[in-house]
């Protein structure tokens, strides 16, 4: 494989990493109350983390907006066994049409996966903010049982 001159390689790396998408992964610190963890484990229930990226359309955007007037960028759904987890979301954001939005936003919801019960069992914090703000530091999401 041919080697790039150091200056060209450094410029290419800067161009790749300077883009907003690559620098915008969001780290989630997911925790559970003792009661929630015990109940989910007892039932054999899993947890779903659903993340969505969107933004207001940029001037000249060509992509269609959804029912709330935003442009879809990316979604990730993860299903996990219950327990404290550190998740990094948005690693595929680089492929999203970032030029179609003014500012990218992210929404993250956590709920029981409904393997053992048709109803959600969890009351979890959620995230809904600008990606740049959420990417600046790890974000805590804590879950407890509904009614706990």
Buried (B, 14 or more C-beta within 10 A) or exposed (E): EEEEEEEEEEEEEEEEEEEBBEBBBBBBEBBBBEEBBEBBEEBEBBBBBBBBBBBBBBEEBEBEBEEEEBBBBBEBEBEBEBEEBEBEBBBBBBEBBBEBBEEBBBBBBBBBBEBBEEEBBBBBBEBEEBBBEBBEEEBEBBBBBEEE
